Amino acid sequence: MSNGINADIKDLLQIAIQVIGRIAIPHENVRTIVGTNSKYIKAFNLCDGTLTQSEIARKAKIKRPNLSRAMNRWVTNGILFLVGKGVDARFIHIYPIPEKTPDWEKK
C-alpha cells in the first residue's frame, strides 16, 4: 500500500515541477537551451527520472562525454535537475519538449 502512495506522491511532484517550470521558463527558452539537434532533444526528453546518464546516452545515440557537457549546461540553466549521487543519479527535466518545433512557435 505504501508503494502506491509513494508512486502517487512522486507523480504529483513531477506534475508540480512541470507546471511551475512552464510558468518560470517558457517553452521557447527551454528549446533554445536544449538546441535543435534531434538527438539532444531526445536525450532531454528521456530525462524523466528513470534513467541514468549512461542509459540516456545509449538510447539517444550520443557519446557520453558530449551528453555530460550538455546535461551540465541544462542543469546550470535550470531546465534539468539531478536526483541522487554517483551511478544511481537520475536526471529529471523541467518538462518534455516536442521533438519538432510546433507551428505556433515558428517565426
N, C-alpha and C positions, 0 to 999 in steps of 0.2 A: 504493500500500500504506500509506504513512504517513497518508493522509487517513482511511482506515478505522480505523487505530489511534487517531488523534486524535478521531474521532467516538465510538469506544468509550469513550475516557477521559472525554470530555465527558458521555456518557450516565451513566457510573458516578459522576461528580462530582454530577450532578443528583440521582441516586438517593440519594447520601450526604447531600446537603443536605436532601432531603425527609425521610429517616429521622431525622436529627438534629433537624430542625425540629419534627417531630411529638413528639419527646421534650421539647424545650425549650419549645415554645409549643403548648399544647393547641388542638385544632380549634375549640372554642367561643371561645377567646380571639381566634383569627385572624378568625373570623366577626364577633365584636364589633368588632374594629378596622376591618374592611372595611365592615361595615354590612349592612343588609338590602335595599338598593336593587339590583334585579337588574342594572341597567346597570353598577354598580360591581363587583358580583360577577363579571360577565362580563369587565370590564376587568382585574380582578385575575387571573382565570384565564388571560387572554391574555398575561400577563407570564411567558412561558416562555423568554425569552431570544432569541426570533426576530424580534420586532417592535420598532419604535421607538415612542416615546410618541405621535407623530402617528398612526401606523398603529393603535395601540390605541384612541386617542380616536375615530378614524373608525369602526372596527369595533364599538365599544361604544356609539357614538352619544352621546358625552359631549363637551361643549365642552372644548377643550384646557386652558384656564386652570383649570377645575374639576377636571379629571383630574390636572393638575400638583399642585394642593394636596392631593388625596387621595393621590397617589403619595408626596409628601413626608412625609405623615403615616404611610404604610405603611413607608417607609424608616426614619423616626425610631423606629417601634415594632418594628423588626427583622423584619418579615414580607416585605420586598421588598428586593432588592439591585440596585444599579446596576453594570453592567459596560460599560466603555468611556467615552468622553467625547464631548461635542458631539452632532452629528447622528447619529453612529454608535452612540450609547449604547443599550444594551439593558437591559431590566428582567427580573429573574428572581424569581418568588415563592418563598416558603419551601416551599409545596406548594399545589396547587389545592384549592379548596373546592367542595362541591356547590352548585349554583345554588339548590336548595331545602333548607330545614332538614330534616335527616333525622329520622325519627320518634323515634329514640333520644335525640335532642338536645332535643326539645320538652319543655317542662315543664308 
